[in-house]
Amino acid sequence: RDNNLVVETDAPKIVSLKPAHQATDVIQNANLEITFDENIVKNFGNIVIRKESDESVFFTFDMQTSVGVTTSGTKLTLNPPNDFELGQTYYI
C-alpha cells in the first residue's frame, strides 16, 4: 500500500476569460467562462460578482449549492440568474 500524499502548492492559473477582461458591449444574459491551466473541480467557498459603481453585490455563487456554477475539465462557467444591467461595469 502506498501511503504517500501528494500536495499541490501551486493554484491553477487563469489562461482566458469570456467575456474578455474589460470587454464592452457584452450581452446582458452572458455566461462568464474562466479557463484555467489545469483541470479544476467544484469545492467550497463563494464567487461574488459586484457592481463597480457602488461595490454592491450583484450575485453570490455558493460553490457547493449554486446550480449556476459548472466545471468541465479546465473550464468554470458562471450563469447568473439575473441579466446584467446595460451601462454597468461588474467584477469578480
N, C-alpha and C positions, 0 to 999 in steps of 0.2 A: 504494500500500500504506500502510495506517495503522499506524504503529509506536507509537501512544500506549498507555501502560499505565495501567490504572485500578486503584488500590489502595484497598481499603475499609479505613478506620481504625476504624469502629465495629463491635464484635462484635454478633452477634444478641442480642436481649434476650428473656428468658423472659416469656411472657404468661400461661401457665397450666400447672398441674401436675395430673396424675391418678395416684394419689390426691392430693388437695389437701394442701398444706403442713400438717403437724401433724394429719393425719386419724387417726381412731381406728377400730377395728373393720374394718380393711382385710382383705380375704380373703387367705388365705395364698399363693395362687398368682397374685396380682395382677401384671399388667404395669405398668411405670412409663412414663407418657407425658409428655413435655415438649414444649410447643408454643412456638415462637419467633415473633418479629415479622417474620420473612423466611424464605425458603426456605433450607434447610441441606443439606449433603452430608456423608457419612462421609469422614473424612480419616485422621488418625493420633492416637495417644495412647490413654489409658485412662480409663475411668469406673469408680470404685471405690465399691461400696456397703459401708458399715461398720455394725456394731452400736454403738449409742450406749453401752451398758452398759460395754463394755471396750475399745472402739475397734478390735476385731478386724475383719479383712476378711471380709465375707460372700461377696462375689463381685467379681471384676475383669473388666470387659469390655474387650477389646482392640478398638479401633475398626476395625482393618483385618481382623481374622480372626474375631471372635466372631459366630456365627450368631444370637445373641440380640439383636443390635443392628440395627434397621432405621430408615431415614429415608424419609419421603414428604412432599415439599413442606416445610411448616413444622414437621412433627412428627417427633420422635425417640422411638422405642419401645424399651424395655429389657425383655427377657424372661429373668429369671434362671432357670437350670436347676433350682434348688432352691427349695422353698417357703419363705416367711418363717416364722419361729417365732412362735407365739402369745405375747403379752405382751412382745415385744421392740420396741424402737424402733430404726429404721435411718435413716441419712442418706447422702447422696452428697457 
